[in-house]
Amino acid sequence: MTFKGRHFDRSLILLCVRWYLAYGLSLRNLEKMMAERCITVHHATIHRWVVRYSPELLQRVNLQKRAVGRK
């Protein structure tokens, strides 16, 4: 994943995207959660991150899944 030119740290971007996908939080809830951590980020920015990085994250997760077989 390329994070070149982003204003926020890659760990923050991945955290927001992961929380959005895993827990079904709204974008505005994520915005408030980041504000509680003294990080000002707009919900539209989080949405752009989700659109940009979620397909690649899902692809990486699917590559790491093990095949389910019969025993």
N, CA, C and O atoms as a Tripos MOL2 file, in Angstrom:
@<TRIPOS>MOLECULE
protein
  284   283    71     0     0
PROTEIN
NO_CHARGES

@<TRIPOS>ATOM
      1 N           0.8370   -1.1780    0.0000 N.3       1 MET1
      2 CA          0.0000    0.0000    0.0000 C.3       1 MET1
      3 C           0.8800    1.2380    0.0000 C.2       1 MET1
      4 O           1.9040    1.3000    0.6810 O.2       1 MET1
      5 N           0.4660    2.1920   -0.7590 N.am      2 THR2
      6 CA          1.2350    3.4270   -0.8120 C.3       2 THR2
      7 C           0.5230    4.5200   -0.0300 C.2       2 THR2
      8 O          -0.6650    4.7790   -0.2230 O.2       2 THR2
      9 N           1.2670    5.1390    0.8390 N.am      3 PHE3
     10 CA          0.7360    6.2230    1.6590 C.3       3 PHE3
     11 C           1.4720    7.5240    1.3730 C.2       3 PHE3
     12 O           1.4250    8.4640    2.1660 O.2       3 PHE3
     13 N           2.1510    7.5700    0.2350 N.am      4 LYS4
     14 CA          2.9370    8.7320   -0.1230 C.3       4 LYS4
     15 C           2.0160    9.9380   -0.3360 C.2       4 LYS4
     16 O           1.0010    9.8470   -1.0270 O.2       4 LYS4
     17 N           2.3850   11.0500    0.2600 N.am      5 GLY5
     18 CA          1.6220   12.2810    0.0990 C.3       5 GLY5
     19 C           0.4410   12.4240    1.0370 C.2       5 GLY5
     20 O          -0.3030   13.3990    0.9380 O.2       5 GLY5
     21 N           0.2520   11.4900    1.9330 N.am      6 ARG6
     22 CA         -0.8580   11.5780    2.8820 C.3       6 ARG6
     23 C          -0.4740   12.4890    4.0430 C.2       6 ARG6
     24 O           0.6890   12.5340    4.4440 O.2       6 ARG6
     25 N          -1.4490   13.2110    4.5770 N.am      7 HIS7
     26 CA         -1.1970   14.1390    5.6740 C.3       7 HIS7
     27 C          -1.1950   13.4330    7.0270 C.2       7 HIS7
     28 O          -0.6690   13.9560    8.0090 O.2       7 HIS7
     29 N          -1.7810   12.2540    7.0680 N.am      8 PHE8
     30 CA         -1.8760   11.5050    8.3230 C.3       8 PHE8
     31 C          -0.9700   10.2870    8.2600 C.2       8 PHE8
     32 O          -0.6170    9.8090    7.1820 O.2       8 PHE8
     33 N          -0.6060    9.8000    9.4260 N.am      9 ASP9
     34 CA          0.2470    8.6180    9.5400 C.3       9 ASP9
     35 C          -0.4980    7.3870    9.0220 C.2       9 ASP9
     36 O          -1.7170    7.2760    9.1560 O.2       9 ASP9
     37 N           0.2570    6.4740    8.4330 N.am     10 ARG10
     38 CA         -0.3750    5.2700    7.8600 C.3      10 ARG10
     39 C          -1.0680    4.4330    8.9250 C.2      10 ARG10
     40 O          -2.0800    3.7950    8.6340 O.2      10 ARG10
     41 N          -0.5520    4.4190   10.1490 N.am     11 SER11
     42 CA         -1.1940    3.6310   11.2020 C.3      11 SER11
     43 C          -2.5710    4.1850   11.5460 C.2      11 SER11
     44 O          -3.4830    3.4120   11.8420 O.2      11 SER11
     45 N          -2.7430    5.4940   11.5150 N.am     12 LEU12
     46 CA         -4.0460    6.1060   11.7700 C.3      12 LEU12
     47 C          -5.0170    5.7810   10.6430 C.2      12 LEU12
     48 O          -6.1810    5.4690   10.8930 O.2      12 LEU12
     49 N          -4.5460    5.8520    9.4130 N.am     13 ILE13
     50 CA         -5.4010    5.5490    8.2580 C.3      13 ILE13
     51 C          -5.8820    4.1020    8.3230 C.2      13 ILE13
     52 O          -7.0700    3.8240    8.1570 O.2      13 ILE13
     53 N          -4.9500    3.1860    8.5650 N.am     14 LEU14
     54 CA         -5.3250    1.7680    8.6300 C.3      14 LEU14
     55 C          -6.2330    1.4790    9.8140 C.2      14 LEU14
     56 O          -7.1260    0.6390    9.7150 O.2      14 LEU14
     57 N          -6.0190    2.1600   10.9280 N.am     15 LEU15
     58 CA         -6.8710    1.9720   12.0980 C.3      15 LEU15
     59 C          -8.3030    2.3810   11.7900 C.2      15 LEU15
     60 O          -9.2380    1.6440   12.1020 O.2      15 LEU15
     61 N          -8.4810    3.5450   11.1840 N.am     16 CYS16
     62 CA         -9.8320    4.0140   10.8560 C.3      16 CYS16
     63 C         -10.5140    3.0870    9.8520 C.2      16 CYS16
     64 O         -11.6880    2.7540   10.0130 O.2      16 CYS16
     65 N          -9.7930    2.6750    8.8320 N.am     17 VAL17
     66 CA        -10.3870    1.7860    7.8270 C.3      17 VAL17
     67 C         -10.7460    0.4420    8.4500 C.2      17 VAL17
     68 O         -11.8210   -0.0970    8.1860 O.2      17 VAL17
     69 N          -9.8530   -0.0990    9.2730 N.am     18 ARG18
     70 CA        -10.1160   -1.3900    9.9100 C.3      18 ARG18
     71 C         -11.3180   -1.3110   10.8410 C.2      18 ARG18
     72 O         -12.1650   -2.2040   10.8260 O.2      18 ARG18
     73 N         -11.4080   -0.2560   11.6530 N.am     19 TRP19
     74 CA        -12.5540   -0.1040   12.5460 C.3      19 TRP19
     75 C         -13.8490    0.0620   11.7640 C.2      19 TRP19
     76 O         -14.8870   -0.4740   12.1530 O.2      19 TRP19
     77 N         -13.7910    0.8010   10.6660 N.am     20 TYR20
     78 CA        -14.9890    0.9980    9.8570 C.3      20 TYR20
     79 C         -15.4740   -0.3280    9.2800 C.2      20 TYR20
     80 O         -16.6680   -0.6240    9.3040 O.2      20 TYR20
     81 N         -14.5480   -1.1180    8.7660 N.am     21 LEU21
     82 CA        -14.9240   -2.3850    8.1450 C.3      21 LEU21
     83 C         -15.3020   -3.4520    9.1650 C.2      21 LEU21
     84 O         -16.2630   -4.1930    8.9590 O.2      21 LEU21
     85 N         -14.5570   -3.5360   10.2590 N.am     22 ALA22
     86 CA        -14.7500   -4.6250   11.2140 C.3      22 ALA22
     87 C         -15.9490   -4.4060   12.1350 C.2      22 ALA22
     88 O         -16.6630   -5.3540   12.4620 O.2      22 ALA22
     89 N         -16.1680   -3.1780   12.5470 N.am     23 TYR23
     90 CA        -17.1800   -2.9350   13.5770 C.3      23 TYR23
     91 C         -18.4030   -2.1810   13.0730 C.2      23 TYR23
     92 O         -19.3350   -1.9440   13.8410 O.2      23 TYR23
     93 N         -18.4200   -1.8040   11.8110 N.am     24 GLY24
     94 CA        -19.5900   -1.1370   11.2540 C.3      24 GLY24
     95 C         -19.8680    0.2200   11.8750 C.2      24 GLY24
     96 O         -21.0230    0.6400   11.9540 O.2      24 GLY24
     97 N         -18.8280    0.9060   12.3150 N.am     25 LEU25
     98 CA        -19.0000    2.2400   12.8800 C.3      25 LEU25
     99 C         -19.3210    3.2260   11.7720 C.2      25 LEU25
    100 O         -18.8920    3.0510   10.6320 O.2      25 LEU25
    101 N         -20.0740    4.2580   12.1060 N.am     26 SER26
    102 CA        -20.3370    5.2850   11.1050 C.3      26 SER26
    103 C         -19.1050    6.1730   10.9680 C.2      26 SER26
    104 O         -18.2440    6.2130   11.8460 O.2      26 SER26
    105 N         -19.0460    6.8700    9.8650 N.am     27 LEU27
    106 CA        -17.9150    7.7640    9.6220 C.3      27 LEU27
    107 C         -17.8840    8.8930   10.6400 C.2      27 LEU27
    108 O         -16.8120    9.3270   11.0630 O.2      27 LEU27
    109 N         -19.0420    9.3600   11.0280 N.am     28 ARG28
    110 CA        -19.0990   10.4380   12.0300 C.3      28 ARG28
    111 C         -18.6880    9.9280   13.4130 C.2      28 ARG28
    112 O         -18.0740   10.6610   14.1870 O.2      28 ARG28
    113 N         -19.0260    8.6770   13.7220 N.am     29 ASN29
    114 CA        -18.5570    8.1020   14.9870 C.3      29 ASN29
    115 C         -17.0360    7.9900   15.0080 C.2      29 ASN29
    116 O         -16.4000    8.2710   16.0240 O.2      29 ASN29
    117 N         -16.4640    7.5840   13.8970 N.am     30 LEU30
    118 CA        -15.0050    7.5110   13.8100 C.3      30 LEU30
    119 C         -14.3830    8.8970   13.9490 C.2      30 LEU30
    120 O         -13.3410    9.0560   14.5850 O.2      30 LEU30
    121 N         -15.0200    9.8860   13.3550 N.am     31 GLU31
    122 CA        -14.5350   11.2620   13.4790 C.3      31 GLU31
    123 C         -14.5230   11.6870   14.9510 C.2      31 GLU31
    124 O         -13.5610   12.3000   15.4140 O.2      31 GLU31
    125 N         -15.5860   11.3620   15.6790 N.am     32 LYS32
    126 CA        -15.6590   11.7030   17.1090 C.3      32 LYS32
    127 C         -14.6340   10.9260   17.9210 C.2      32 LYS32
    128 O         -14.0290   11.4690   18.8460 O.2      32 LYS32
    129 N         -14.4350    9.6460   17.5760 N.am     33 MET33
    130 CA        -13.4480    8.8360   18.2960 C.3      33 MET33
    131 C         -12.0370    9.3790   18.1040 C.2      33 MET33
    132 O         -11.2350    9.3760   19.0370 O.2      33 MET33
    133 N         -11.7390    9.8370   16.9100 N.am     34 MET34
    134 CA        -10.4200   10.4240   16.6650 C.3      34 MET34
    135 C         -10.2860   11.7620   17.3930 C.2      34 MET34
    136 O          -9.2050   12.0990   17.8770 O.2      34 MET34
    137 N         -11.3780   12.5250   17.4710 N.am     35 ALA35
    138 CA        -11.3500   13.8010   18.1940 C.3      35 ALA35
    139 C         -11.0850   13.5760   19.6840 C.2      35 ALA35
    140 O         -10.4210   14.3910   20.3240 O.2      35 ALA35
    141 N         -11.6030   12.4710   20.2420 N.am     36 GLU36
    142 CA        -11.3230   12.1410   21.6430 C.3      36 GLU36
    143 C          -9.8450   11.8590   21.8620 C.2      36 GLU36
    144 O          -9.3380   11.9880   22.9760 O.2      36 GLU36
    145 N          -9.1600   11.4770   20.7990 N.am     37 ARG37
    146 CA         -7.7150   11.2140   20.8680 C.3      37 ARG37
    147 C          -6.9130   12.4200   20.3850 C.2      37 ARG37
    148 O          -5.7250   12.3070   20.0820 O.2      37 ARG37
    149 N          -7.5780   13.5820   20.3170 N.am     38 CYS38
    150 CA         -6.9580   14.8550   19.8990 C.3      38 CYS38
    151 C          -6.4290   14.8040   18.4650 C.2      38 CYS38
    152 O          -5.4050   15.4150   18.1570 O.2      38 CYS38
    153 N          -7.1210   14.0790   17.5960 N.am     39 ILE39
    154 CA         -6.7690   14.0080   16.1860 C.3      39 ILE39
    155 C          -7.9520   14.5580   15.4000 C.2      39 ILE39
    156 O          -9.0460   13.9950   15.4400 O.2      39 ILE39
    157 N          -7.7330   15.6420   14.6970 N.am     40 THR40
    158 CA         -8.7990   16.2730   13.9220 C.3      40 THR40
    159 C          -8.7830   15.7060   12.5120 C.2      40 THR40
    160 O          -7.8640   15.9570   11.7320 O.2      40 THR40
    161 N          -9.8030   14.9510   12.2050 N.am     41 VAL41
    162 CA         -9.9530   14.3860   10.8580 C.3      41 VAL41
    163 C         -11.4410   14.4140   10.5070 C.2      41 VAL41
    164 O         -12.2850   14.0370   11.3200 O.2      41 VAL41
    165 N         -11.7490   14.8560    9.3080 N.am     42 HIS42
    166 CA        -13.1310   14.9950    8.8540 C.3      42 HIS42
    167 C         -13.6570   13.6350    8.3980 C.2      42 HIS42
    168 O         -12.9000   12.7990    7.9040 O.2      42 HIS42
    169 N         -14.9640   13.4270    8.5710 N.am     43 HIS43
    170 CA        -15.5480   12.1390    8.1900 C.3      43 HIS43
    171 C         -15.4380   11.8860    6.6900 C.2      43 HIS43
    172 O         -15.3650   10.7300    6.2720 O.2      43 HIS43
    173 N         -15.4240   12.9240    5.8790 N.am     44 ALA44
    174 CA        -15.2680   12.7390    4.4300 C.3      44 ALA44
    175 C         -13.8670   12.2140    4.0940 C.2      44 ALA44
    176 O         -13.6920   11.4460    3.1480 O.2      44 ALA44
    177 N         -12.8920   12.6320    4.8710 N.am     45 THR45
    178 CA        -11.5330   12.1290    4.6800 C.3      45 THR45
    179 C         -11.4710   10.6400    4.9930 C.2      45 THR45
    180 O         -10.8400    9.8720    4.2670 O.2      45 THR45
    181 N         -12.1210   10.2410    6.0680 N.am     46 ILE46
    182 CA        -12.1610    8.8190    6.4300 C.3      46 ILE46
    183 C         -12.8530    8.0290    5.3260 C.2      46 ILE46
    184 O         -12.4280    6.9210    4.9980 O.2      46 ILE46
    185 N         -13.9060    8.5840    4.7570 N.am     47 HIS47
    186 CA        -14.6050    7.9090    3.6560 C.3      47 HIS47
    187 C         -13.6780    7.7170    2.4610 C.2      47 HIS47
    188 O         -13.6840    6.6490    1.8490 O.2      47 HIS47
    189 N         -12.8880    8.7220    2.1190 N.am     48 ARG48
    190 CA        -11.9370    8.5830    1.0140 C.3      48 ARG48
    191 C         -10.9200    7.4960    1.3110 C.2      48 ARG48
    192 O         -10.5310    6.7510    0.4120 O.2      48 ARG48
    193 N         -10.4820    7.3920    2.5670 N.am     49 TRP49
    194 CA         -9.5480    6.3320    2.9480 C.3      49 TRP49
    195 C         -10.1900    4.9680    2.7660 C.2      49 TRP49
    196 O          -9.5580    4.0450    2.2520 O.2      49 TRP49
    197 N         -11.4450    4.8350    3.1850 N.am     50 VAL50
    198 CA        -12.1490    3.5480    3.0660 C.3      50 VAL50
    199 C         -12.2760    3.1610    1.6010 C.2      50 VAL50
    200 O         -12.0240    2.0130    1.2360 O.2      50 VAL50
    201 N         -12.6630    4.1100    0.7640 N.am     51 VAL51
    202 CA        -12.8140    3.8230   -0.6670 C.3      51 VAL51
    203 C         -11.4670    3.4390   -1.2740 C.2      51 VAL51
    204 O         -11.3970    2.5340   -2.1060 O.2      51 VAL51
    205 N         -10.4060    4.1170   -0.8650 N.am     52 ARG52
    206 CA         -9.0830    3.8910   -1.4530 C.3      52 ARG52
    207 C          -8.4320    2.6030   -0.9570 C.2      52 ARG52
    208 O          -7.8650    1.8610   -1.7590 O.2      52 ARG52
    209 N          -8.4980    2.3180    0.3520 N.am     53 TYR53
    210 CA         -7.7020    1.2470    0.9350 C.3      53 TYR53
    211 C          -8.4600   -0.0420    1.2410 C.2      53 TYR53
    212 O          -7.8230   -1.0840    1.3980 O.2      53 TYR53
    213 N          -9.7770   -0.0230    1.3320 N.am     54 SER54
    214 CA        -10.5040   -1.2420    1.6980 C.3      54 SER54
    215 C         -10.3720   -2.3590    0.6550 C.2      54 SER54
    216 O         -10.2210   -3.5130    1.0540 O.2      54 SER54
    217 N         -10.4200   -2.0880   -0.6570 N.am     55 PRO55
    218 CA        -10.2470   -3.2130   -1.5970 C.3      55 PRO55
    219 C          -8.8860   -3.8900   -1.4490 C.2      55 PRO55
    220 O          -8.7880   -5.1150   -1.5270 O.2      55 PRO55
    221 N          -7.8490   -3.1050   -1.2370 N.am     56 GLU56
    222 CA         -6.5190   -3.6840   -1.0900 C.3      56 GLU56
    223 C          -6.3820   -4.4520    0.2200 C.2      56 GLU56
    224 O          -5.7340   -5.4990    0.2630 O.2      56 GLU56
    225 N          -6.9880   -3.9370    1.2880 N.am     57 LEU57
    226 CA         -6.9580   -4.6550    2.5660 C.3      57 LEU57
    227 C          -7.6920   -5.9900    2.4580 C.2      57 LEU57
    228 O          -7.2080   -7.0120    2.9420 O.2      57 LEU57
    229 N          -8.8570   -5.9730    1.8220 N.am     58 LEU58
    230 CA         -9.6220   -7.2110    1.6630 C.3      58 LEU58
    231 C          -8.8640   -8.2250    0.8150 C.2      58 LEU58
    232 O          -8.9080   -9.4230    1.0940 O.2      58 LEU58
    233 N          -8.1770   -7.7590   -0.2060 N.am     59 GLN59
    234 CA         -7.3830   -8.6570   -1.0470 C.3      59 GLN59
    235 C          -6.2540   -9.2870   -0.2400 C.2      59 GLN59
    236 O          -5.9900  -10.4820   -0.3750 O.2      59 GLN59
    237 N          -5.5890   -8.5020    0.5950 N.am     60 ARG60
    238 CA         -4.5020   -9.0430    1.4150 C.3      60 ARG60
    239 C          -5.0140  -10.0480    2.4450 C.2      60 ARG60
    240 O          -4.3570  -11.0520    2.7200 O.2      60 ARG60
    241 N          -6.1740   -9.7770    3.0050 N.am     61 VAL61
    242 CA         -6.7560  -10.7030    3.9750 C.3      61 VAL61
    243 C          -7.1240  -12.0090    3.2910 C.2      61 VAL61
    244 O          -6.8850  -13.0850    3.8380 O.2      61 VAL61
    245 N          -7.7000  -11.9260    2.1090 N.am     62 ASN62
    246 CA         -8.0970  -13.1420    1.3780 C.3      62 ASN62
    247 C          -6.8920  -13.9770    0.9860 C.2      62 ASN62
    248 O          -6.9920  -15.2020    0.9310 O.2      62 ASN62
    249 N          -5.7660  -13.3540    0.7130 N.am     63 LEU63
    250 CA         -4.5490  -14.1010    0.3810 C.3      63 LEU63
    251 C          -4.0120  -14.8800    1.5740 C.2      63 LEU63
    252 O          -3.3750  -15.9190    1.4040 O.2      63 LEU63
    253 N          -4.2670  -14.3820    2.7740 N.am     64 GLN64
    254 CA         -3.7520  -15.0240    3.9780 C.3      64 GLN64
    255 C          -4.6820  -16.0930    4.5330 C.2      64 GLN64
    256 O          -4.3040  -16.8240    5.4480 O.2      64 GLN64
    257 N          -5.8890  -16.1950    3.9930 N.am     65 LYS65
    258 CA         -6.8100  -17.2210    4.4610 C.3      65 LYS65
    259 C          -6.3090  -18.6080    4.0640 C.2      65 LYS65
    260 O          -5.7710  -18.8110    2.9750 O.2      65 LYS65
    261 N          -6.5000  -19.5340    4.9600 N.am     66 ARG66
    262 CA         -6.1540  -20.9110    4.6400 C.3      66 ARG66
    263 C          -7.3540  -21.6110    4.0130 C.2      66 ARG66
    264 O          -8.5040  -21.3100    4.3310 O.2      66 ARG66
    265 N          -7.0730  -22.5150    3.1480 N.am     67 ALA67
    266 CA         -8.1480  -23.2820    2.5170 C.3      67 ALA67
    267 C          -8.7800  -24.2180    3.5490 C.2      67 ALA67
    268 O          -8.0920  -24.8090    4.3820 O.2      67 ALA67
    269 N         -10.0760  -24.3350    3.4730 N.am     68 VAL68
    270 CA        -10.8000  -25.2230    4.3640 C.3      68 VAL68
    271 C         -10.9360  -26.5730    3.6660 C.2      68 VAL68
    272 O         -11.4750  -26.6730    2.5640 O.2      68 VAL68
    273 N         -10.4390  -27.5940    4.3290 N.am     69 GLY69
    274 CA        -10.4860  -28.9130    3.7140 C.3      69 GLY69
    275 C         -11.2160  -29.8990    4.6080 C.2      69 GLY69
    276 O         -11.5320  -29.5990    5.7590 O.2      69 GLY69
    277 N         -11.4810  -31.0780    4.0630 N.am     70 ARG70
    278 CA        -12.1550  -32.1170    4.8180 C.3      70 ARG70
    279 C         -11.1200  -33.0160    5.4450 C.2      70 ARG70
    280 O         -10.0480  -33.2400    4.8830 O.2      70 ARG70
    281 N         -11.4430  -33.5200    6.5940 N.am     71 LYS71
    282 CA        -10.5540  -34.4780    7.2790 C.3      71 LYS71
    283 C         -11.3200  -35.7340    7.5930 C.2      71 LYS71
    284 O         -10.7640  -36.6700    8.1670 O.2      71 LYS71
@<TRIPOS>BOND
     1     1     2 1
     2     2     3 1
     3     3     4 2
     4     3     5 am
     5     5     6 1
     6     6     7 1
     7     7     8 2
     8     7     9 am
     9     9    10 1
    10    10    11 1
    11    11    12 2
    12    11    13 am
    13    13    14 1
    14    14    15 1
    15    15    16 2
    16    15    17 am
    17    17    18 1
    18    18    19 1
    19    19    20 2
    20    19    21 am
    21    21    22 1
    22    22    23 1
    23    23    24 2
    24    23    25 am
    25    25    26 1
    26    26    27 1
    27    27    28 2
    28    27    29 am
    29    29    30 1
    30    30    31 1
    31    31    32 2
    32    31    33 am
    33    33    34 1
    34    34    35 1
    35    35    36 2
    36    35    37 am
    37    37    38 1
    38    38    39 1
    39    39    40 2
    40    39    41 am
    41    41    42 1
    42    42    43 1
    43    43    44 2
    44    43    45 am
    45    45    46 1
    46    46    47 1
    47    47    48 2
    48    47    49 am
    49    49    50 1
    50    50    51 1
    51    51    52 2
    52    51    53 am
    53    53    54 1
    54    54    55 1
    55    55    56 2
    56    55    57 am
    57    57    58 1
    58    58    59 1
    59    59    60 2
    60    59    61 am
    61    61    62 1
    62    62    63 1
    63    63    64 2
    64    63    65 am
    65    65    66 1
    66    66    67 1
    67    67    68 2
    68    67    69 am
    69    69    70 1
    70    70    71 1
    71    71    72 2
    72    71    73 am
    73    73    74 1
    74    74    75 1
    75    75    76 2
    76    75    77 am
    77    77    78 1
    78    78    79 1
    79    79    80 2
    80    79    81 am
    81    81    82 1
    82    82    83 1
    83    83    84 2
    84    83    85 am
    85    85    86 1
    86    86    87 1
    87    87    88 2
    88    87    89 am
    89    89    90 1
    90    90    91 1
    91    91    92 2
    92    91    93 am
    93    93    94 1
    94    94    95 1
    95    95    96 2
    96    95    97 am
    97    97    98 1
    98    98    99 1
    99    99   100 2
   100    99   101 am
   101   101   102 1
   102   102   103 1
   103   103   104 2
   104   103   105 am
   105   105   106 1
   106   106   107 1
   107   107   108 2
   108   107   109 am
   109   109   110 1
   110   110   111 1
   111   111   112 2
   112   111   113 am
   113   113   114 1
   114   114   115 1
   115   115   116 2
   116   115   117 am
   117   117   118 1
   118   118   119 1
   119   119   120 2
   120   119   121 am
   121   121   122 1
   122   122   123 1
   123   123   124 2
   124   123   125 am
   125   125   126 1
   126   126   127 1
   127   127   128 2
   128   127   129 am
   129   129   130 1
   130   130   131 1
   131   131   132 2
   132   131   133 am
   133   133   134 1
   134   134   135 1
   135   135   136 2
   136   135   137 am
   137   137   138 1
   138   138   139 1
   139   139   140 2
   140   139   141 am
   141   141   142 1
   142   142   143 1
   143   143   144 2
   144   143   145 am
   145   145   146 1
   146   146   147 1
   147   147   148 2
   148   147   149 am
   149   149   150 1
   150   150   151 1
   151   151   152 2
   152   151   153 am
   153   153   154 1
   154   154   155 1
   155   155   156 2
   156   155   157 am
   157   157   158 1
   158   158   159 1
   159   159   160 2
   160   159   161 am
   161   161   162 1
   162   162   163 1
   163   163   164 2
   164   163   165 am
   165   165   166 1
   166   166   167 1
   167   167   168 2
   168   167   169 am
   169   169   170 1
   170   170   171 1
   171   171   172 2
   172   171   173 am
   173   173   174 1
   174   174   175 1
   175   175   176 2
   176   175   177 am
   177   177   178 1
   178   178   179 1
   179   179   180 2
   180   179   181 am
   181   181   182 1
   182   182   183 1
   183   183   184 2
   184   183   185 am
   185   185   186 1
   186   186   187 1
   187   187   188 2
   188   187   189 am
   189   189   190 1
   190   190   191 1
   191   191   192 2
   192   191   193 am
   193   193   194 1
   194   194   195 1
   195   195   196 2
   196   195   197 am
   197   197   198 1
   198   198   199 1
   199   199   200 2
   200   199   201 am
   201   201   202 1
   202   202   203 1
   203   203   204 2
   204   203   205 am
   205   205   206 1
   206   206   207 1
   207   207   208 2
   208   207   209 am
   209   209   210 1
   210   210   211 1
   211   211   212 2
   212   211   213 am
   213   213   214 1
   214   214   215 1
   215   215   216 2
   216   215   217 am
   217   217   218 1
   218   218   219 1
   219   219   220 2
   220   219   221 am
   221   221   222 1
   222   222   223 1
   223   223   224 2
   224   223   225 am
   225   225   226 1
   226   226   227 1
   227   227   228 2
   228   227   229 am
   229   229   230 1
   230   230   231 1
   231   231   232 2
   232   231   233 am
   233   233   234 1
   234   234   235 1
   235   235   236 2
   236   235   237 am
   237   237   238 1
   238   238   239 1
   239   239   240 2
   240   239   241 am
   241   241   242 1
   242   242   243 1
   243   243   244 2
   244   243   245 am
   245   245   246 1
   246   246   247 1
   247   247   248 2
   248   247   249 am
   249   249   250 1
   250   250   251 1
   251   251   252 2
   252   251   253 am
   253   253   254 1
   254   254   255 1
   255   255   256 2
   256   255   257 am
   257   257   258 1
   258   258   259 1
   259   259   260 2
   260   259   261 am
   261   261   262 1
   262   262   263 1
   263   263   264 2
   264   263   265 am
   265   265   266 1
   266   266   267 1
   267   267   268 2
   268   267   269 am
   269   269   270 1
   270   270   271 1
   271   271   272 2
   272   271   273 am
   273   273   274 1
   274   274   275 1
   275   275   276 2
   276   275   277 am
   277   277   278 1
   278   278   279 1
   279   279   280 2
   280   279   281 am
   281   281   282 1
   282   282   283 1
   283   283   284 2
@<TRIPOS>SUBSTRUCTURE
     1 MET1         2 RESIDUE 1 A MET
     2 THR2         6 RESIDUE 1 A THR
     3 PHE3        10 RESIDUE 1 A PHE
     4 LYS4        14 RESIDUE 1 A LYS
     5 GLY5        18 RESIDUE 1 A GLY
     6 ARG6        22 RESIDUE 1 A ARG
     7 HIS7        26 RESIDUE 1 A HIS
     8 PHE8        30 RESIDUE 1 A PHE
     9 ASP9        34 RESIDUE 1 A ASP
    10 ARG10       38 RESIDUE 1 A ARG
    11 SER11       42 RESIDUE 1 A SER
    12 LEU12       46 RESIDUE 1 A LEU
    13 ILE13       50 RESIDUE 1 A ILE
    14 LEU14       54 RESIDUE 1 A LEU
    15 LEU15       58 RESIDUE 1 A LEU
    16 CYS16       62 RESIDUE 1 A CYS
    17 VAL17       66 RESIDUE 1 A VAL
    18 ARG18       70 RESIDUE 1 A ARG
    19 TRP19       74 RESIDUE 1 A TRP
    20 TYR20       78 RESIDUE 1 A TYR
    21 LEU21       82 RESIDUE 1 A LEU
    22 ALA22       86 RESIDUE 1 A ALA
    23 TYR23       90 RESIDUE 1 A TYR
    24 GLY24       94 RESIDUE 1 A GLY
    25 LEU25       98 RESIDUE 1 A LEU
    26 SER26      102 RESIDUE 1 A SER
    27 LEU27      106 RESIDUE 1 A LEU
    28 ARG28      110 RESIDUE 1 A ARG
    29 ASN29      114 RESIDUE 1 A ASN
    30 LEU30      118 RESIDUE 1 A LEU
    31 GLU31      122 RESIDUE 1 A GLU
    32 LYS32      126 RESIDUE 1 A LYS
    33 MET33      130 RESIDUE 1 A MET
    34 MET34      134 RESIDUE 1 A MET
    35 ALA35      138 RESIDUE 1 A ALA
    36 GLU36      142 RESIDUE 1 A GLU
    37 ARG37      146 RESIDUE 1 A ARG
    38 CYS38      150 RESIDUE 1 A CYS
    39 ILE39      154 RESIDUE 1 A ILE
    40 THR40      158 RESIDUE 1 A THR
    41 VAL41      162 RESIDUE 1 A VAL
    42 HIS42      166 RESIDUE 1 A HIS
    43 HIS43      170 RESIDUE 1 A HIS
    44 ALA44      174 RESIDUE 1 A ALA
    45 THR45      178 RESIDUE 1 A THR
    46 ILE46      182 RESIDUE 1 A ILE
    47 HIS47      186 RESIDUE 1 A HIS
    48 ARG48      190 RESIDUE 1 A ARG
    49 TRP49      194 RESIDUE 1 A TRP
    50 VAL50      198 RESIDUE 1 A VAL
    51 VAL51      202 RESIDUE 1 A VAL
    52 ARG52      206 RESIDUE 1 A ARG
    53 TYR53      210 RESIDUE 1 A TYR
    54 SER54      214 RESIDUE 1 A SER
    55 PRO55      218 RESIDUE 1 A PRO
    56 GLU56      222 RESIDUE 1 A GLU
    57 LEU57      226 RESIDUE 1 A LEU
    58 LEU58      230 RESIDUE 1 A LEU
    59 GLN59      234 RESIDUE 1 A GLN
    60 ARG60      238 RESIDUE 1 A ARG
    61 VAL61      242 RESIDUE 1 A VAL
    62 ASN62      246 RESIDUE 1 A ASN
    63 LEU63      250 RESIDUE 1 A LEU
    64 GLN64      254 RESIDUE 1 A GLN
    65 LYS65      258 RESIDUE 1 A LYS
    66 ARG66      262 RESIDUE 1 A ARG
    67 ALA67      266 RESIDUE 1 A ALA
    68 VAL68      270 RESIDUE 1 A VAL
    69 GLY69      274 RESIDUE 1 A GLY
    70 ARG70      278 RESIDUE 1 A ARG
    71 LYS71      282 RESIDUE 1 A LYS
